[in-house]
Amino acid sequence: MTYFELFEIPVQLKVNTSVLAQQFFALSRKYHPDYFATEDPAAQAEALEKSALLNKAWKTFQNPDETINYVLRLKGLLQEEEKYELPAGFLMEVLDINESLMDVDETTIPQLESRISELQTEIYEPVKKCIEDYRDDSVTEKELLQVKEYYYKKKYLDRIRRQLAGMA
């Protein structure tokens, strides 16, 4: 059972968690192991399994990047410990930003933050429609591979943002 099946929602790359919250709480009550204490061991095990799956799904849906990761894995387009090769131009941009981090001070932090935000917007724009309006029956593998590239690029930028936040 996928997370989407559990929540009875269509597969999507961007989940509206405020809408899903009510469903999460209803399912939490429905599958809570305490309600199955007097049931047979098989029913107890199933409730425990669904409760754990529900919590894992909810945690995934709370994080947009983890939701993208999950869908790409469902589609067989993302593998554990995959060594994904990003375009050289993007890597040069990231290298340039990383070099700027070596000489960063409180006056240059806003400039770097702005540069990272611009790059974030630039990498999101080509996949925005696919992510926000995802329909499992009409998306192509090519579009999902673009989302995959976005996912890996964003991971690089997030890492730099964390470094920069630690310096502020």
Buried (B, 14 or more C-beta within 10 A) or exposed (E): EEBBEBBEBEBBBBBEBEEBEEBBEEBEEEBBBEBBEEEEEEEBEBBBEBBEBBBEBBEBBEEBEEBBBBBBEBBEBBEEEEEEEEEEEBEEBBEEBEEBBEEBEEEBBEEBBEBBEEBBEEBBEEBEEBBEEBEEEEBEEEBBEBBBBBBBBBEBBEEBBEBBEEEE
